[in-house]
Amino acid sequence: MAELKQALVPDIGDFSDVPVIEVLVSVGDAVVKDQGLITLESDKATLEVPSSLAGVVRELKVKVGDTLSKGSVVALIEAAGDQSDEGAQAKQARADSGQAGAEAAPPQTPKDAEVEQAESAKPDVTAVPRSSAGATSSSAPGLQEARVPDIGDFSDVPVIEVLVAVGDTVVKDQGLITLESDKATLEVPTPLAGVVKELKVKVGDTLSKGSVVALIEGSAPAPASNAPTKAEVAPQSERAKTDPDVEPVASGSQPDQIAAASMRTAAGGSAVAAGVSSPPLRFEAAAVMPDNVPYASPAVRLFARELGVDLTRVTGSARGGRITKSDVQGFVKSALGAGAAAGTQSGMSVGAGGLNLLPWPKVDFAKFGPTEVKPLARIKRISGANLARNWAMIPHVTQHDTADITELEALRVALNAENQKQKRNIKLTMLAFLMKAVVAALKQFPDFNASLDAAGENLTYKQYFHIGFAADTPNGLVVPVVRDCDSKGINQIAQETAALAKQAREGKLGPADMLGGCFTISSLGGIGGTAFTPIINAPEVAILGVSKSTTKPVWDGKAFQPRLVLPLSLSYDHRVIDGASAARFAAYLAELLGDLRRVLL
């Protein structure tokens, strides 16, 4: 039976106590060499720990939530045949290298150089030039191709971000593009300093090892044949201690890990590749990086993309100006508080209320049957944009309650009969009673009669009581406002609402008729329904939805009695009003509607 070998966390630079966010294999799984075993995520990168050999997983030593560092044991793997024999691999590599030298083959590649170093260099650390990874000379003098280096078992990896533009000046190891696979998010760096002359890729392209990313004009392009010979290995090992252009690589590393060392997880960040150590000088690069390259980890970049945030507009608060998730969250909060216009100036898309959403689907409906196209009514276009903004920018919560309006409805019917008998041209609706009750509730709970400023920091408390109501018209909903409801009686409020509703249906409302509201009521009582979530009419902080009243059996302590019950739906801005206050407001309003004499108290 083959022996069990430990799969360890390799040297991953300045990382320690990195949490495990995913375990990718189970006991009994057969794995191939370099297959991911677990996923780690730090504030700098999300990366996988690969298996160093092929075989069968016999025991897992970690679970999600554990924190690991270099050398931590991930799993015990039963090696599969010769694939686990590192000595045989090294022997074969030496044979291949010797044969290539005997036949006077072309200059060595970085992989050949490392294999030769593994044979000849006795110290624990050897060195290869960093510029050898991912670059080859082009035919034009001074131009070099920046290529995707060897990144392990990755192929056809999509480009999710292009970090530079033609004409940009770049420094060595600066990120050119960001790739994202199902295993990791990583940047492809430039192998030299210079000027970007041509970009060969765009967002959405899929790349593999060796794909050309850009043409870069450098002052001193490094030739492709600069890998060290046997005679140079020892001097290079000494030079690695002082020469910043030489990157030390653990002698036990696989050849493909050497090229992967040039993959940077963030602009100016450390190298993250299995078995690769990174000198502290890597973190100095941020100081000389152009201003248009944000210094952030792939995890933060992904988080920013999901929120539609332009990282070049965000100020980093971490060491060296690195942008953290908290910085992105703070930016979003300030941008949303400043409104859609401020969001545009701050680098956020204002489509769909500040959210960077997928494009609207384009469908040829005529393929499926007859169609007719009509323009959306002007009122719906205007109100639709406002509703989308309010829904996206205000954290809505809806409190549902019911009010027993049996006596109130009896009073309304009696008053209408009296008005008709005395030939008064007044028809009382439940809306007039609701407005009067809402005014009393606003006086009791002043937070509901306030507005939050654009910065989200100050509340303006209103000393007046102007109540808006949603009026249904052939062209869509509008919200006229009845002013000073606190100083008007039920009859006067009913007359004004009727007049405003008529003007709305005839399209004769002026802008002044719809401004200055403190609170809005949306009543569907004449249509039906049991409950709904009305959208707050900014800059108000709450809105009351009313559905159709129904007769229900209600227990009075001795027997069930038929009672007329009115459903209430109170939507509120959770930034200003908490759940307890909303529940108290709705309960108090229900009490007022149950006995309107309380309004006089």
C-alpha positions in Angstrom: 0.0 0.0 0.0 1.3 3.4 -0.9 2.4 5.6 1.9 0.3 8.6 3.2 1.8 12.0 2.6 0.9 15.4 4.1 -0.5 18.2 1.9 0.7 21.4 3.4 -0.1 25.1 3.0 2.9 26.4 0.9 4.7 29.6 1.5 2.2 32.3 0.5 4.1 35.4 1.4 3.1 37.7 4.2 0.1 35.6 5.1 -0.6 34.0 8.5 -3.8 32.9 10.2 -5.7 33.0 6.9 -9.3 31.6 7.3 -10.6 28.6 5.4 -13.8 29.6 3.5 -14.3 26.4 1.5 -13.3 22.8 1.5 -13.2 21.5 -2.0 -12.7 17.8 -1.5 -14.0 15.0 0.7 -12.4 11.9 2.3 -12.2 9.2 -0.4 -12.0 11.7 -3.3 -9.3 11.0 -5.9 -7.3 14.1 -6.7 -4.8 15.0 -9.4 -1.7 17.0 -8.8 -2.3 20.8 -8.4 -6.1 20.2 -7.8 -7.5 22.6 -5.2 -8.1 21.2 -1.8 -9.3 24.2 0.1 -9.9 27.9 -0.5 -8.4 30.6 1.8 -9.4 34.2 1.8 -7.5 37.1 3.4 -7.9 40.8 3.0 -5.4 40.6 0.2 -6.6 37.6 -1.9 -8.8 34.6 -2.4 -6.6 31.6 -3.3 -6.7 27.8 -3.4 -4.2 25.5 -1.7 -3.4 22.8 -4.3 -2.5 19.2 -3.8 1.2 18.6 -4.2 0.6 15.0 -5.6 -2.0 12.8 -7.2 -3.8 10.2 -5.1 -6.7 9.6 -2.7 -7.7 11.9 0.2 -7.6 9.7 3.3 -8.0 12.3 6.0 -8.9 16.1 6.1 -7.2 18.0 8.8 -9.1 21.3 8.4 -12.7 22.6 8.2 -14.4 25.8 7.2 -13.5 28.6 9.7 -10.1 27.2 10.6 -7.2 29.7 10.2 -4.0 28.4 8.6 -0.5 29.6 8.0 2.6 28.3 6.0 3.2 24.7 6.8 -0.2 23.9 8.2 -1.4 20.3 7.3 -4.4 20.3 5.1 -4.9 16.6 4.4 -3.3 13.2 4.3 -3.2 11.8 0.8 -2.4 8.3 -0.3 0.0 8.8 -3.2 -0.9 7.2 -6.6 2.1 5.4 -8.0 5.0 7.2 -9.5 3.2 10.5 -9.5 4.1 10.9 -5.8 7.7 10.1 -6.3 9.3 13.5 -6.3 12.7 12.0 -6.7 11.7 10.3 -9.9 10.3 13.6 -11.2 13.5 15.5 -10.4 15.5 12.7 -12.1 13.4 12.9 -15.2 13.6 16.6 -15.2 17.4 16.4 -15.0 17.6 13.9 -17.8 15.4 16.2 -20.0 17.6 19.2 -19.1 20.8 17.3 -19.9 19.5 16.1 -23.2 18.5 19.6 -24.2 22.0 20.9 -23.4 23.7 18.1 -25.4 21.7 18.9 -28.5 22.5 22.6 -28.3 18.8 23.4 -27.9 17.5 27.0 -28.0 18.0 29.2 -24.9 16.4 27.9 -21.7 12.9 28.9 -20.6 12.1 29.8 -17.0 10.8 26.2 -16.4 14.0 24.7 -17.8 16.1 27.0 -15.7 14.3 26.0 -12.5 14.6 22.3 -13.2 18.4 22.8 -13.8 18.7 24.8 -10.6 16.9 22.1 -8.6 19.7 19.7 -9.7 22.7 21.9 -9.3 22.0 24.3 -6.5 22.8 22.9 -3.0 21.5 25.7 -0.9 17.8 25.7 0.2 17.0 28.8 -1.9 17.8 29.5 -5.5 16.9 32.5 -7.6 15.4 33.3 -10.9 14.9 36.8 -12.4 11.4 38.0 -11.9 11.3 39.5 -15.4 11.6 36.0 -16.9 8.0 35.2 -16.2 5.3 36.0 -18.7 7.3 38.0 -21.2 8.9 37.4 -24.6 10.6 39.8 -27.0 8.6 41.0 -30.0 10.1 41.7 -33.4 9.9 45.5 -32.9 12.9 46.9 -31.0 11.9 48.1 -27.5 8.5 46.4 -27.6 7.8 43.3 -25.4 4.7 41.1 -25.2 3.2 40.9 -21.7 1.8 37.3 -21.6 -0.3 35.4 -19.1 2.2 33.3 -17.1 1.8 29.7 -16.1 -1.0 29.8 -13.5 -1.4 26.1 -12.9 -4.6 24.3 -14.0 -6.2 27.4 -15.5 -7.4 27.7 -19.1 -9.9 29.9 -20.8 -10.1 32.2 -17.8 -12.3 35.3 -18.4 -11.0 38.8 -18.2 -13.2 40.8 -15.7 -11.3 44.0 -15.6 -8.7 45.9 -17.7 -6.6 48.0 -15.4 -4.6 50.1 -17.9 -5.2 51.9 -21.1 -3.1 52.5 -24.2 -0.5 55.2 -23.4 -0.4 54.5 -19.7 3.0 54.4 -18.0 3.4 51.3 -16.0 5.9 50.1 -13.4 7.2 46.5 -13.2 4.8 44.1 -11.7 1.9 46.5 -12.0 -1.4 44.7 -12.8 -2.6 44.9 -16.4 -5.8 42.9 -16.2 -7.8 40.9 -13.7 -8.8 37.3 -14.4 -11.4 35.4 -12.4 -12.0 31.7 -12.5 -14.0 29.4 -10.3 -10.8 29.0 -8.2 -9.4 32.5 -7.7 -9.3 36.1 -8.8 -5.9 37.3 -9.8 -4.0 39.9 -11.7 -1.7 39.6 -14.6 1.3 41.9 -14.0 3.6 43.6 -16.5 7.1 42.0 -16.6 8.8 45.4 -17.1 8.3 49.1 -16.7 7.4 51.2 -19.7 4.5 52.5 -21.8 1.5 50.4 -22.9 1.5 50.6 -26.7 -1.3 48.2 -27.5 -3.9 46.1 -25.6 -4.6 42.7 -27.0 -7.6 41.9 -24.7 -10.8 43.3 -23.5 -13.3 42.5 -20.8 -15.0 39.2 -21.5 -12.1 37.6 -23.4 -10.9 34.3 -22.1 -7.2 33.7 -21.7 -4.8 30.8 -21.0 -1.1 30.4 -20.3 0.9 32.3 -22.9 -1.9 34.5 -24.1 -0.7 38.0 -25.1 -2.1 40.7 -22.9 -0.4 43.9 -24.2 2.6 45.3 -26.1 4.8 47.4 -23.8 7.6 49.6 -24.8 10.4 49.5 -22.2 13.7 51.2 -22.0 15.6 48.0 -21.5 13.5 44.9 -22.5 14.6 41.7 -21.0 15.5 38.9 -23.5 13.6 35.6 -23.3 16.9 33.7 -22.8 18.0 35.3 -19.6 17.5 32.2 -17.5 20.6 31.3 -15.4 23.1 28.6 -16.3 24.6 26.1 -13.9 27.6 28.3 -13.5 25.5 31.3 -12.6 23.3 29.6 -10.0 25.5 30.0 -7.0 26.4 33.7 -7.7 22.7 34.4 -8.2 21.9 32.8 -4.9 24.2 35.3 -3.2 22.9 38.2 -5.3 19.3 37.4 -4.4 20.1 38.7 -0.9 20.7 42.3 -2.2 19.4 42.5 -5.7 15.7 43.6 -5.8 15.3 42.2 -9.3 16.0 38.7 -8.2 13.1 36.8 -6.5 14.0 33.9 -4.2 12.0 30.7 -4.9 11.9 27.6 -2.6 14.0 24.9 -4.2 11.2 22.4 -3.8 8.8 24.4 -5.9 7.3 23.0 -9.0 8.3 24.7 -12.3 4.8 26.0 -12.9 4.8 27.7 -9.6 7.8 29.9 -10.6 5.9 31.6 -13.4 2.9 31.9 -11.1 5.0 33.9 -8.7 4.5 36.9 -10.9 0.7 36.8 -10.5 -0.2 39.7 -8.1 -3.3 39.7 -6.1 -3.5 43.4 -5.8 -1.6 46.4 -7.3 1.5 46.7 -5.2 0.5 43.6 -3.3 2.5 40.4 -2.5 2.9 37.4 -4.8 0.4 34.7 -4.0 1.3 31.3 -5.5 1.8 27.9 -4.0 5.4 27.5 -2.9 6.5 31.0 -3.6 7.9 33.5 -1.1 7.7 37.2 -1.7 10.3 39.9 -0.6 9.0 42.8 1.4 10.0 45.1 -1.5 6.7 44.0 -3.2 4.8 46.3 -0.9 6.9 49.3 -1.8 5.5 49.3 -5.4 2.3 51.0 -4.3 4.2 54.2 -3.6 5.3 54.6 -7.2 2.2 53.3 -8.9 0.2 55.7 -11.1 -2.7 57.4 -9.5 -5.3 55.7 -11.8 -4.5 52.2 -10.4 -6.5 51.6 -7.2 -4.6 49.6 -4.6 -7.1 46.9 -3.5 -7.3 43.2 -3.2 -9.2 41.0 -5.7 -11.8 40.3 -3.0 -12.4 44.0 -2.6 -12.4 44.6 -6.3 -15.1 41.9 -6.7 -17.1 43.5 -3.9 -16.8 46.9 -5.6 -17.9 45.5 -9.0 -21.0 43.9 -7.4 -22.0 47.3 -6.0 -21.1 49.2 -9.1 -18.4 51.3 -7.5 -15.5 52.9 -9.4 -12.5 52.1 -7.1 -10.5 55.1 -8.5 -13.0 57.3 -6.7 -12.5 55.6 -3.3 -9.9 56.6 -0.8 -8.1 53.8 0.9 -7.7 53.9 4.7 -5.4 50.9 5.2 -1.6 50.9 5.2 -0.1 52.3 2.0 -3.5 53.6 0.9 -5.0 50.1 0.3 -8.7 50.1 -0.2 -10.7 47.8 2.2 -14.3 46.6 2.1 -15.1 49.1 4.8 -13.9 51.9 2.5 -16.2 50.7 -0.3 -19.1 50.4 2.1 -18.5 53.9 3.4 -18.3 55.2 -0.2 -21.6 53.6 -1.1 -23.3 55.0 2.0 -22.2 58.6 1.3 -23.0 58.2 -2.4 -26.5 57.0 -1.7 -27.1 59.6 0.9 -26.1 62.3 -1.6 -28.7 61.1 -4.1 -28.4 59.9 -7.6 -26.8 63.1 -9.0 -24.0 62.9 -6.4 -23.6 59.3 -7.1 -22.8 60.0 -10.8 -20.2 62.5 -9.8 -18.7 60.0 -7.3 -18.2 57.3 -9.9 -21.3 55.2 -9.3 -23.8 54.3 -12.0 -27.2 55.9 -11.3 -29.1 53.4 -13.4 -31.7 51.6 -11.3 -31.2 53.9 -8.3 -27.4 53.8 -8.0 -27.1 50.1 -8.7 -24.9 48.7 -11.5 -27.4 46.2 -12.7 -27.3 43.9 -15.7 -28.7 45.5 -18.9 -32.4 45.3 -19.6 -33.2 42.1 -21.6 -33.9 42.8 -25.3 -36.5 40.4 -26.6 -38.1 40.4 -30.1 -41.7 39.7 -28.9 -43.0 39.6 -32.5 -41.3 36.2 -32.8 -43.9 34.7 -30.5 -47.1 36.3 -31.7 -48.8 39.5 -32.7 -47.8 42.6 -30.8 -48.6 46.3 -30.5 -46.3 49.0 -29.3 -47.6 52.1 -27.4 -45.6 54.8 -25.6 -45.7 54.8 -21.9 -47.8 57.6 -20.5 -45.8 60.7 -19.5 -47.1 60.5 -15.9 -46.0 56.9 -15.6 -42.6 57.7 -17.1 -42.0 60.4 -14.5 -43.5 58.6 -11.5 -41.7 55.4 -12.6 -38.3 57.0 -12.4 -39.1 58.4 -8.9 -40.5 55.1 -7.6 -37.4 53.2 -8.9 -35.1 55.7 -7.1 -37.1 55.6 -3.9 -37.3 51.9 -3.8 -33.6 51.5 -4.5 -32.3 54.2 -2.1 -34.7 53.9 0.9 -34.5 50.8 3.1 -38.2 49.9 3.1 -39.9 47.9 5.9 -43.7 47.4 6.0 -45.7 47.0 9.2 -49.1 45.4 8.7 -52.0 45.9 11.1 -55.8 46.1 11.2 -58.3 48.6 12.5 -61.9 47.9 13.6 -63.9 50.6 11.8 -67.4 49.3 12.5 -68.5 52.4 14.4 -66.5 54.7 12.1 -68.2 53.4 9.0 -71.6 53.7 10.7 -70.8 57.3 11.5 -69.7 58.0 7.9 -72.9 56.5 6.5 -75.0 58.5 8.9 -73.2 61.8 8.1 -73.6 61.2 4.4 -77.3 60.6 4.8 -77.6 63.8 6.8 -75.7 65.8 4.1 -77.9 64.4 1.5 -81.0 65.2 3.5 -79.9 68.8 3.9 -78.8 68.9 0.2 -75.2 69.7 1.0 -72.9 68.8 -1.8 -70.5 66.9 0.4 -69.7 63.2 0.2 -67.6 61.8 3.0 -65.2 59.0 2.1 -63.0 57.0 4.5 -60.0 58.9 3.2 -61.1 62.1 5.0 -61.3 60.3 8.3 -57.9 58.6 7.6 -56.3 62.0 7.0 -57.6 63.4 10.3 -56.5 60.3 12.2 -53.0 60.3 10.6 -52.5 64.0 11.7 -53.2 63.0 15.3 -50.7 60.1 14.9 -48.1 62.4 13.4 -48.4 64.7 16.4 -47.9 61.7 18.7 -44.9 60.3 16.7 -43.0 63.4 15.3 -40.3 61.2 13.6 -43.0 60.2 11.0 -43.4 63.9 10.2 -39.7 64.5 9.4 -37.3 64.3 6.4 -33.7 63.0 6.2 -31.2 65.2 4.5 -29.1 64.1 1.5 -26.1 63.3 3.7 -28.2 61.0 5.9 -27.1 62.8 9.0 -29.8 65.3 10.0 -33.6 65.2 10.4 -35.9 68.1 9.6 -39.0 68.0 11.8 -42.0 69.8 10.3 -44.4 71.8 12.3 -47.2 71.6 9.6 -49.4 68.7 8.5 -49.8 68.5 4.7 -51.2 65.0 3.8 -50.8 63.6 0.2 -53.0 60.9 -1.3 -52.5 58.7 -4.3 -55.0 59.6 -7.0 -55.7 57.0 -9.7 -56.0 58.6 -13.2 -56.2 57.1 -16.7 -52.6 58.1 -17.2 -51.2 56.8 -13.9 -50.9 57.7 -10.2 -50.4 61.2 -9.0 -50.1 62.5 -5.4 -52.0 65.7 -4.7 -51.5 67.3 -1.3 -54.2 68.6 1.1 -52.6 71.4 3.2 -53.0 72.1 6.9 -55.2 69.1 7.7 -54.8 69.7 11.4 -56.8 72.9 11.2 -59.6 71.6 8.9 -62.7 69.6 9.6 -63.7 66.3 8.0 -66.2 68.0 5.7 -63.6 70.5 4.3 -61.0 67.8 3.9 -63.5 65.6 2.0 -64.4 68.6 -0.3 -60.7 69.3 -1.1 -59.8 65.7 -1.8 -62.7 65.4 -4.2 -61.7 68.6 -6.0 -58.1 67.6 -6.3 -59.0 64.1 -7.5 -61.2 65.6 -10.2 -58.4 67.9 -11.3 -56.0 64.9 -11.4 -58.4 62.9 -13.6 -58.7 65.8 -16.0 -54.9 66.4 -16.1 -55.3 69.9 -14.6 -53.1 69.5 -11.5 -50.3 72.1 -11.1 -46.9 71.4 -9.6 -47.8 73.4 -6.5 -50.7 71.0 -5.9 -48.3 68.1 -5.5 -45.5 69.7 -3.4 -44.9 70.0 0.4 -46.4 66.7 1.6 -45.4 65.4 5.0 -47.1 61.9 4.7 -48.9 60.0 2.0 -51.9 57.7 2.0 -52.4 55.2 -0.8 -55.9 53.7 -0.6 -57.0 50.7 -2.6 -60.1 50.2 -0.5 -62.5 50.8 -3.4 -60.7 48.1 -5.5 -59.8 45.3 -3.2 -56.8 43.4 -1.8 -55.8 42.4 1.7 -52.3 44.0 2.1 -49.5 45.5 0.0 -46.2 47.3 0.3 -46.5 51.0 -0.7 -43.3 52.8 -1.9 -42.3 55.8 0.2 -42.7 59.1 -1.5 -39.3 60.8 -0.9 -38.3 62.9 0.9 -41.1 61.7 3.3 -40.1 58.8 5.6 -43.4 56.8 5.7 -46.5 56.0 3.7 -49.8 54.3 4.7 -51.4 51.7 2.4 -55.1 50.9 3.0 -56.8 47.9 1.5 -60.4 46.9 1.3 -62.3 46.5 4.5 -64.1 43.2 5.2 -66.5 41.9 7.8 -64.8 39.3 10.1 -65.8 37.4 13.3 -64.0 39.0 16.2 -64.1 37.5 19.7 -65.4 40.0 22.3 -64.6 37.7 25.3 -68.0 36.0 25.3 -68.8 35.4 21.6 -67.7 36.1 18.1 -69.2 39.3 16.7 -69.2 40.5 13.1 -66.9 43.5 12.8 -65.7 45.6 9.9 -61.9 45.4 9.7 -59.7 47.7 7.7 -56.2 46.4 6.7 -53.3 48.9 7.2 -49.9 48.6 5.6 -47.3 51.1 6.9 -44.1 51.4 4.9 -41.3 53.3 6.7 -37.7 54.4 6.1 -35.7 52.1 8.4 -32.8 54.7 8.6 -35.2 57.0 10.5 -37.8 54.7 12.1 -37.2 51.5 13.9 -39.6 48.5 14.0 -40.9 49.3 17.5 -41.9 52.8 16.6 -43.6 51.7 13.5 -45.6 49.1 15.4 -46.7 51.7 18.0 -47.7 54.2 15.2 -49.8 51.6 13.5 -51.4 50.4 16.7 -52.2 54.0 17.8 -53.7 54.8 14.3 -55.9 51.7 14.6 -57.1 52.9 18.0 -58.0 56.3 16.6 -59.9 54.7 13.7 -61.7 52.5 16.2 -62.9 55.5 18.2 -62.4 58.8 16.4 -63.3 60.7 19.5 -59.7 60.1 20.6 -58.6 62.7 17.9 -60.1 65.4 20.2 -57.9 64.4 23.1 
